[in-house]
Amino acid sequence: MSFATLPRCIVPLVAAGLAVAGAVQDADSVETQLAALPHTVVVGPEQIRAGRVNGRDLDRNRAVFFETAIAGLKTHAVRLNSAMTYPMHYNVQFSIPFPKAIQKGELYFVSFYMRTVEARTESGEAQTFFRIQKNKPDWDRLAAKNAWGGSEWTRYFFSDHAPTDLDAGDVEMVFSLGFYTQTFEIAGLSVRKMADSQAWLPTMKIGWEGMESDAPWRRQAQRDIDRHRKGDLDVLVTNAKGEPLPNATLRVAMLQSDFMWGTATHAETLLNTDNTHYHQTLKELFNTVTLGNDLKWGNWERDPDRALKALEWLRENGLRARGHCLIWPSWRKTRTVNRPQLQKASPVELNAALLAHIADEAGRVGDLVEHWDV
């Protein structure tokens, strides 16, 4: 079946997952692009009806199938809910059998629509995590994508190469439900296998109202910058005797930005001496780095020396560091080596463990980081 006209968004072209600078187009042309590329539709919208909710509290977490119309075109859909916020997003999930075997290196294009019915979140948006994966350990996966849905249908589309061979019957498509207490709908699911594994495919870049270069808010922001963040500077140029030099030519160059231009990376990437091009690009584009996972409680317990070496590498290469993170704001996201024991601890014991961890990590890291997420 043909798909509905897409909601308007920005779509840069990509080759093998890499964005091409300047190649931007309107999302309405996505289907036209795909039609011009040889491919096989492996999963159509009707396949969603083969899905089932699995995990916890199946008496409260359900799937309701229905048909809907998006931009005037009918398609199959499902309403999914999570009755509570679970410790892990995959404690409740919606799984759909994948009908074909997958071979390593194959290129797949995935597309679906999502919208929120209700969500107990600050933004009011529901969240899911989609992936195509092996349905048993070690859960090899491809085409993984986090998605958040507003009250209107939003189309998500992305592509990925299969990292390994997966036998027919061992593959599933999964939507995680357990992030929050929430209800959302999925429609128009489609998976296409491209004949050319190096095909240039559209990918999704979320837009937002006001992102235009001539948006009205930018003019006021520029006026505020001129008023509050700029000032006059008087410069006196003298010779070696301290005498003023009239009509001197003066050049000013910024040696270092006080603003933290940052990105996230991993200790393993920084400490790999083969990553010379990555290291050079990192230093050219940024002045601040956050270690994505190495300073989190559990990873710190397992290998603090690796994290410390990465922070020392950043300092030696003139990069500032932001620490992420000493503790999470809730038990749900807390990962520690002794989590089972702490889960049984009294509030006093848990508080003591938290303070001991903070003292240990913050004390050993010291001034290798400028700021901490706590």
FIVEXMAR-48771 format. One record per residue (C-alpha): residue in three letters; residue number from 1; x, y negated, z negated. Coordinates in Angstrom, 3 decimals. Each point is the difference from the previous one (the first is absolute). Example, Ala and Ser with C-alpha at 12.3 -4.5 7.8 and 13.67 -1.06 7.14 Angstrom:
NODE  residu  num         x         y         z
NODE     Ala    1    12.300     4.500    -7.800
NODE     Ser    2     1.370    -3.440     0.660
END
This chain:
NODE  residu  num         x         y         z
NODE     Met    1     0.000     0.000     0.000
NODE     Ser    2     1.132    -3.601     0.432
NODE     Phe    3     0.840    -2.070    -3.013
NODE     Ala    4    -1.521    -3.233    -1.141
NODE     Thr    5     1.601    -3.337     0.765
NODE     Leu    6     2.600    -0.598    -2.674
NODE     Pro    7    -0.227    -2.675    -2.663
NODE     Arg    8     2.344    -2.788     0.961
NODE     Cys    9     3.562     0.440    -1.283
NODE     Ile   10     3.551    -0.422     1.218
NODE     Val   11     1.580     2.970     1.752
NODE     Pro   12     3.745     0.063     0.695
NODE     Leu   13     1.340     2.695     2.336
NODE     Val   14     2.329     2.594    -1.464
NODE     Ala   15     2.288     2.657     1.397
NODE     Ala   16     0.633     2.971    -2.269
NODE     Gly   17    -1.234    -2.005    -2.984
NODE     Leu   18     2.145    -3.142     0.552
NODE     Ala   19    -1.724    -3.356     0.471
NODE     Val   20     0.960    -1.947     3.107
NODE     Ala   21     0.457    -3.686    -0.748
NODE     Gly   22    -2.382    -2.229     1.879
NODE     Ala   23    -2.063     2.794     1.566
NODE     Val   24    -3.350    -0.960    -1.537
NODE     Gln   25    -3.452     0.503     1.415
NODE     Asp   26    -3.665     0.067    -0.978
NODE     Ala   27    -1.338     3.235    -1.484
NODE     Asp   28    -2.816     0.206     2.535
NODE     Ser   29     2.528     1.343     2.503
NODE     Val   30     1.073     2.996    -2.136
NODE     Glu   31    -2.316     2.476     1.708
NODE     Thr   32     1.021    -1.324     3.403
NODE     Gln   33     3.639     0.638    -0.871
NODE     Leu   34    -0.692     3.496    -1.238
NODE     Ala   35    -2.080     0.889     3.035
NODE     Ala   36     3.010    -0.777     2.172
NODE     Leu   37     2.229     2.407    -1.924
NODE     Pro   38    -0.333     3.781     0.467
NODE     His   39    -1.247     1.562    -3.219
NODE     Thr   40    -2.219     2.706    -1.469
NODE     Val   41    -2.751    -0.721    -2.521
NODE     Val   42     0.752     2.508    -2.754
NODE     Val   43    -2.534    -1.299    -2.518
NODE     Gly   44    -3.231    -1.802     0.856
NODE     Pro   45    -2.457    -1.805    -2.296
NODE     Glu   46    -2.175     3.113    -0.428
NODE     Gln   47     2.883     1.844    -1.734
NODE     Ile   48    -0.596    -2.065    -3.128
NODE     Arg   49    -3.088     2.131    -0.728
NODE     Ala   50     2.273     2.976    -0.649
NODE     Gly   51     1.557    -1.815    -2.963
NODE     Arg   52    -0.544     0.828    -3.657
NODE     Val   53     0.718    -1.751    -3.280
NODE     Asn   54     2.394     1.939    -2.219
NODE     Gly   55     1.685    -0.556    -3.340
NODE     Arg   56    -1.567    -1.111    -3.255
NODE     Asp   57    -3.613    -0.657    -1.007
NODE     Leu   58    -1.623     1.307     3.155
NODE     Asp   59    -3.403    -0.465    -1.589
NODE     Arg   60     0.600    -3.759     0.020
NODE     Asn   61     2.278    -0.477     3.001
NODE     Arg   62    -1.781     0.718     3.252
NODE     Ala   63     0.005    -0.485     3.769
NODE     Val   64    -3.153    -1.155     1.776
NODE     Phe   65     0.061     0.290     3.791
NODE     Phe   66    -1.926    -2.336     2.281
NODE     Glu   67     0.096    -1.692     3.377
NODE     Thr   68     0.600    -3.696     0.454
NODE     Ala   69     0.487    -2.540     2.761
NODE     Ile   70     3.065    -2.212     0.257
NODE     Ala   71    -0.265    -2.770     2.571
NODE     Gly   72    -2.988     1.807     1.467
NODE     Leu   73     1.666     3.397     0.424
NODE     Lys   74    -1.084     3.013    -2.052
NODE     Thr   75     2.541     2.052    -1.904
NODE     His   76     0.222     2.487    -2.856
NODE     Ala   77     0.740    -1.260    -3.498
NODE     Val   78     0.284     1.124    -3.620
NODE     Arg   79    -0.604    -1.780    -3.295
NODE     Leu   80     2.501     0.973    -2.711
NODE     Asn   81     0.176    -0.866    -3.662
NODE     Ser   82     2.255     0.368    -2.999
NODE     Ala   83    -1.861    -0.003    -3.307
NODE     Met   84     2.998    -1.309    -1.941
NODE     Thr   85     3.619    -1.082     0.236
NODE     Tyr   86     2.089     3.164    -0.067
NODE     Pro   87     3.617     0.440    -1.135
NODE     Met   88     1.013     0.719     3.604
NODE     His   89    -1.729    -1.077     3.204
NODE     Tyr   90    -0.022     3.577     1.283
NODE     Asn   91    -1.882     1.348    -3.038
NODE     Val   92    -3.075    -0.524     2.194
NODE     Gln   93     0.276     0.036     3.772
NODE     Phe   94    -1.925     0.642     3.186
NODE     Ser   95     1.655     2.636     2.191
NODE     Ile   96    -0.761     0.743     3.653
NODE     Pro   97     1.467     3.016     1.843
NODE     Phe   98     2.377    -0.948     2.813
NODE     Pro   99    -0.967     2.170     3.002
NODE     Lys  100     3.386     0.481     1.678
NODE     Ala  101     3.584     1.021    -0.722
NODE     Ile  102     2.556    -2.811    -0.088
NODE     Gln  103     3.472     0.102     1.483
NODE     Lys  104     2.952    -2.010    -1.229
NODE     Gly  105     0.509    -3.221     1.930
NODE     Glu  106    -3.555    -0.302     1.341
NODE     Leu  107    -1.413    -3.532    -0.056
NODE     Tyr  108    -3.486    -0.514    -1.470
NODE     Phe  109    -2.237    -3.073     0.014
NODE     Val  110    -2.509    -0.172    -2.877
NODE     Ser  111    -2.991    -2.293    -0.296
NODE     Phe  112    -2.909    -0.434    -2.411
NODE     Tyr  113    -2.360    -2.645    -1.357
NODE     Met  114    -0.459    -0.753    -3.693
NODE     Arg  115    -2.294    -2.190    -2.070
NODE     Thr  116    -0.704    -0.368    -3.724
NODE     Val  117    -3.382     0.553    -1.605
NODE     Glu  118     1.131    -0.637    -3.576
NODE     Ala  119     3.333    -0.081    -1.826
NODE     Arg  120     0.983    -0.883    -3.536
NODE     Thr  121     3.090    -1.882     1.085
NODE     Glu  122     1.063    -3.609    -0.311
NODE     Ser  123    -0.428    -0.581     3.728
NODE     Gly  124    -3.145     2.098     0.326
NODE     Glu  125     1.730     2.109     2.654
NODE     Ala  126     0.171     3.783    -0.080
NODE     Gln  127     3.286     1.761     0.700
NODE     Thr  128     0.853     3.289     1.647
NODE     Phe  129     3.169     1.737     1.130
NODE     Phe  130    -0.322     1.915     3.268
NODE     Arg  131     2.461     2.606     1.207
NODE     Ile  132     0.241     3.041     2.226
NODE     Gln  133     1.784     2.627    -2.044
NODE     Lys  134     0.756     3.631    -0.592
NODE     Asn  135    -2.752     1.342    -2.253
NODE     Lys  136     2.374     1.798    -2.359
NODE     Pro  137     3.450    -0.604    -1.511
NODE     Asp  138     2.167    -1.722     0.967
NODE     Trp  139    -2.735    -2.231     1.456
NODE     Asp  140     1.951    -1.218     3.066
NODE     Arg  141    -1.866    -2.935     1.469
NODE     Leu  142    -0.182    -2.510     2.829
NODE     Ala  143    -2.067    -3.061     0.855
NODE     Ala  144    -0.328    -1.149    -3.622
NODE     Lys  145    -1.809    -3.308    -0.510
NODE     Asn  146    -1.379    -1.976    -2.945
NODE     Ala  147    -3.233    -1.782     0.840
NODE     Trp  148    -2.188    -2.534    -1.793
NODE     Gly  149    -3.521    -0.728     1.156
NODE     Gly  150    -2.093    -3.132    -0.297
NODE     Ser  151    -3.757    -0.134     0.338
NODE     Glu  152     0.219     0.023     3.809
NODE     Trp  153     1.363     2.753     2.217
NODE     Thr  154     3.752    -0.296     0.502
NODE     Arg  155     1.830     2.188     2.465
NODE     Tyr  156     3.332     1.525    -0.980
NODE     Phe  157     2.253     1.477     2.649
NODE     Phe  158     3.595     1.184    -0.087
NODE     Ser  159     2.318     2.587     1.522
NODE     Asp  160     2.626     2.431    -1.227
NODE     His  161     2.253     2.822     1.148
NODE     Ala  162    -0.413     3.460    -1.517
NODE     Pro  163     3.014     0.676    -2.261
NODE     Thr  164    -0.297     3.780     0.178
NODE     Asp  165    -1.971     2.905     1.522
NODE     Leu  166    -3.349     0.725    -1.678
NODE     Asp  167    -2.066     3.086     0.811
NODE     Ala  168    -3.685    -0.151     0.892
NODE     Gly  169    -2.054     0.534    -3.129
NODE     Asp  170     2.726    -1.495    -2.208
NODE     Val  171    -0.767    -3.643     0.799
NODE     Glu  172    -2.579    -2.391    -1.418
NODE     Met  173    -0.944    -3.656     0.150
NODE     Val  174    -0.457    -1.519    -3.434
NODE     Phe  175    -1.536    -3.172    -1.437
NODE     Ser  176     0.887    -0.566    -3.664
NODE     Leu  177    -2.901    -1.243    -2.111
NODE     Gly  178     1.316    -0.200    -3.554
NODE     Phe  179     1.658    -3.427    -0.037
NODE     Tyr  180    -2.966    -1.713    -1.668
NODE     Thr  181    -3.674     0.345    -0.822
NODE     Gln  182    -1.175    -0.706     3.528
NODE     Thr  183    -2.258     0.872     2.910
NODE     Phe  184     1.034    -0.514     3.605
NODE     Glu  185    -0.802     1.242     3.497
NODE     Ile  186     2.151     1.398     2.806
NODE     Ala  187    -1.153     0.118     3.646
NODE     Gly  188     1.302     0.557     3.507
NODE     Leu  189     2.916     2.258    -0.972
NODE     Ser  190     2.199     0.826     2.982
NODE     Val  191     3.390     1.686     0.477
NODE     Arg  192     1.661     0.078     3.413
NODE     Lys  193     3.148     1.820     1.016
NODE     Met  194     1.996    -2.009     2.500
NODE     Ala  195     1.509     1.786     2.987
NODE     Asp  196     3.104    -2.193    -0.210
NODE     Ser  197     1.567     0.186    -3.458
NODE     Gln  198     1.732    -3.336     0.651
NODE     Ala  199    -3.120    -1.826     1.174
NODE     Trp  200    -0.485    -3.646    -0.942
NODE     Leu  201    -3.086    -0.121    -2.196
NODE     Pro  202    -2.034    -2.732    -1.686
NODE     Thr  203     0.292    -0.306    -3.744
NODE     Met  204    -1.988    -2.054    -2.451
NODE     Lys  205     1.077    -3.205    -1.656
NODE     Ile  206    -2.578    -1.357    -2.421
NODE     Gly  207    -0.929    -3.619     0.636
NODE     Trp  208    -1.576    -2.503    -2.356
NODE     Glu  209    -2.005    -3.162     0.331
NODE     Gly  210     2.352    -2.954     0.059
NODE     Met  211     3.060     1.805     1.310
NODE     Glu  212    -0.011    -2.129     3.164
NODE     Ser  213     2.950    -2.354     0.390
NODE     Asp  214    -2.401    -2.962     0.322
NODE     Ala  215    -2.333     1.005    -2.859
NODE     Pro  216    -1.287    -3.082    -1.913
NODE     Trp  217     1.443     1.083    -3.350
NODE     Arg  218     3.534    -0.141     1.436
NODE     Arg  219    -0.196    -3.761     0.580
NODE     Gln  220    -0.901    -0.618    -3.639
NODE     Ala  221     2.694     2.430    -1.121
NODE     Gln  222     2.601    -1.898     2.038
NODE     Arg  223    -1.121    -3.293    -1.552
NODE     Asp  224     0.350     1.561    -3.456
NODE     Ile  225     3.470     1.282     0.866
NODE     Asp  226     1.048    -3.458     1.163
NODE     Arg  227    -1.401    -1.560    -3.172
NODE     His  228     0.979     2.491    -2.712
NODE     Arg  229     2.978     1.956     1.325
NODE     Lys  230     1.998    -2.617     1.824
NODE     Gly  231     1.831    -3.132    -1.107
NODE     Asp  232     2.358    -2.659     1.259
NODE     Leu  233     3.721     0.613    -0.355
NODE     Asp  234     2.628    -2.740     0.089
NODE     Val  235     3.417     1.227     1.156
NODE     Leu  236     3.139    -2.092    -0.355
NODE     Val  237     2.856     1.113     2.267
NODE     Thr  238     3.467    -1.110    -1.048
NODE     Asn  239     3.580     0.589     1.042
NODE     Ala  240     2.724     1.444    -2.190
NODE     Lys  241     0.388    -3.364    -1.750
NODE     Gly  242    -3.670    -0.180    -0.839
NODE     Glu  243    -0.693    -2.692     2.558
NODE     Pro  244    -3.333     0.118     1.869
NODE     Leu  245     0.159     1.214     3.601
NODE     Pro  246    -2.507    -1.885     2.139
NODE     Asn  247    -1.775     1.819     2.845
NODE     Ala  248     1.416     3.350    -1.112
NODE     Thr  249    -1.373     3.148     1.627
NODE     Leu  250    -1.414     2.295    -2.654
NODE     Arg  251    -0.972     3.654     0.361
NODE     Val  252    -1.947     1.846    -2.705
NODE     Ala  253    -0.280     3.786    -0.172
NODE     Met  254    -1.884     2.030    -2.609
NODE     Leu  255     2.314     2.484    -1.670
NODE     Gln  256    -2.689     1.931    -1.834
NODE     Ser  257    -3.772    -0.187    -0.240
NODE     Asp  258    -1.453    -0.374    -3.462
NODE     Phe  259    -3.139     1.718     1.287
NODE     Met  260     0.011     3.788    -0.407
NODE     Trp  261    -0.341     1.476     3.480
NODE     Gly  262    -0.507     3.626    -0.931
NODE     Thr  263    -0.646     3.515     1.190
NODE     Ala  264    -0.197     3.479    -1.536
NODE     Thr  265     2.359     2.881     0.653
NODE     His  266     1.422     3.048    -1.781
NODE     Ala  267     3.258     0.782    -1.772
NODE     Glu  268     0.686     2.909     2.342
NODE     Thr  269    -0.197    -2.325     3.006
NODE     Leu  270     2.320    -2.569    -1.544
NODE     Leu  271     2.593     2.533    -1.130
NODE     Asn  272     0.150     1.820     3.338
NODE     Thr  273     3.213    -1.254     1.603
NODE     Asp  274    -1.259     1.002     3.454
NODE     Asn  275    -2.712    -2.687    -0.128
NODE     Thr  276     2.295    -2.835     1.075
NODE     His  277    -2.479    -1.531     2.458
NODE     Tyr  278    -2.780     0.146    -2.598
NODE     His  279     2.241    -1.586    -2.625
NODE     Gln  280     1.020    -2.828     2.320
NODE     Thr  281    -3.590    -0.724     1.022
NODE     Leu  282    -1.097     0.042    -3.635
NODE     Lys  283     2.594    -2.642    -0.896
NODE     Glu  284    -0.826    -2.139     3.029
NODE     Leu  285    -3.747    -0.149    -0.633
NODE     Phe  286    -0.385     0.088    -3.790
NODE     Asn  287     1.582    -1.265    -3.194
NODE     Thr  288    -2.014     2.091    -2.478
NODE     Val  289    -0.753     3.723    -0.186
NODE     Thr  290    -2.329     2.176    -2.059
NODE     Leu  291     0.754     3.697    -0.447
NODE     Gly  292    -3.315     1.615     0.914
NODE     Asn  293     0.039     2.993    -2.355
NODE     Asp  294     3.427     0.453    -1.547
NODE     Leu  295    -0.688    -2.123    -3.082
NODE     Lys  296    -3.377     1.539    -0.788
NODE     Trp  297    -0.089     1.855    -3.287
NODE     Gly  298     0.194     3.577     1.245
NODE     Asn  299     2.633    -0.676     2.645
NODE     Trp  300     2.061    -1.974    -2.496
NODE     Glu  301    -0.068     2.968    -2.389
NODE     Arg  302     1.121     2.382     2.737
NODE     Asp  303     2.833    -2.056     1.491
NODE     Pro  304     0.783    -3.362    -1.613
NODE     Asp  305     3.534    -0.056     1.415
NODE     Arg  306    -1.251    -0.062     3.589
NODE     Ala  307    -2.240    -2.988    -0.739
NODE     Leu  308     2.836    -1.837    -1.748
NODE     Lys  309     2.378     0.638     2.911
NODE     Ala  310    -2.593    -1.392     2.424
NODE     Leu  311    -0.455    -3.136    -2.120
NODE     Glu  312     3.772    -0.444    -0.125
NODE     Trp  313     0.120     0.377     3.797
NODE     Leu  314    -2.559    -2.798     0.322
NODE     Arg  315     2.034    -2.310    -2.220
NODE     Glu  316     3.261     0.779     1.806
NODE     Asn  317    -1.708    -0.855     3.306
NODE     Gly  318    -1.423    -3.308    -1.193
NODE     Leu  319    -3.604     1.153    -0.398
NODE     Arg  320    -2.229    -0.751    -2.970
NODE     Ala  321    -2.130     2.771    -1.523
NODE     Arg  322    -3.488     0.142    -1.431
NODE     Gly  323    -0.741     2.892    -2.350
NODE     His  324    -3.011     2.195     0.742
NODE     Cys  325    -1.233     1.142    -2.401
NODE     Leu  326     0.519     0.643    -3.718
NODE     Ile  327    -3.507     1.350    -0.670
NODE     Trp  328    -3.292     0.159     1.866
NODE     Pro  329    -3.019    -1.870    -1.390
NODE     Ser  330    -1.896     3.250    -0.489
NODE     Trp  331     0.630     3.639    -0.861
NODE     Arg  332    -1.453     1.073     3.355
NODE     Lys  333     3.078    -1.125     1.938
NODE     Thr  334     2.582     0.826    -2.657
NODE     Arg  335     2.489     2.656     1.079
NODE     Thr  336     2.440     1.293    -2.601
NODE     Val  337     1.979     3.184    -0.393
NODE     Asn  338    -1.782     0.673    -3.293
NODE     Arg  339    -3.478    -1.104     1.142
NODE     Pro  340    -1.729     3.163    -1.376
NODE     Gln  341     1.380    -0.711    -3.475
NODE     Leu  342    -0.829    -3.702     0.112
NODE     Gln  343    -3.536     0.794     1.132
NODE     Lys  344    -0.521     1.703    -3.363
NODE     Ala  345     1.748    -2.722    -2.017
NODE     Ser  346    -1.736    -2.284    -2.465
NODE     Pro  347    -0.262    -3.722     0.849
NODE     Val  348     2.851    -0.713    -2.411
NODE     Glu  349     2.221     2.654     1.584
NODE     Leu  350    -0.847    -1.156     3.519
NODE     Asn  351     0.763    -3.621    -0.878
NODE     Ala  352     3.348     1.054    -1.460
NODE     Ala  353     0.832     1.952     3.179
NODE     Leu  354    -0.874    -2.986     2.189
NODE     Leu  355     2.157    -2.383    -2.020
NODE     Ala  356     2.888     2.479    -0.081
NODE     His  357    -0.125     0.375     3.791
NODE     Ile  358    -0.099    -3.771     0.543
NODE     Ala  359     2.966    -0.507    -2.344
NODE     Asp  360     1.980     2.750     1.719
NODE     Glu  361    -0.586    -1.026     3.609
NODE     Ala  362     0.005    -3.776    -0.435
NODE     Gly  363     3.041     0.273    -2.236
NODE     Arg  364     2.038     2.076     2.439
NODE     Val  365    -1.048    -1.987     3.063
NODE     Gly  366     0.699    -3.317    -1.708
NODE     Asp  367     0.541    -2.927     2.338
NODE     Leu  368     0.210     2.169     3.118
NODE     Val  369    -3.624    -1.054     0.557
NODE     Glu  370    -1.362    -3.545    -0.255
NODE     His  371    -3.641     0.864    -0.644
NODE     Trp  372    -1.974     3.041    -1.118
NODE     Asp  373    -3.464     1.240     0.868
NODE     Val  374    -1.235     1.193    -3.409
END
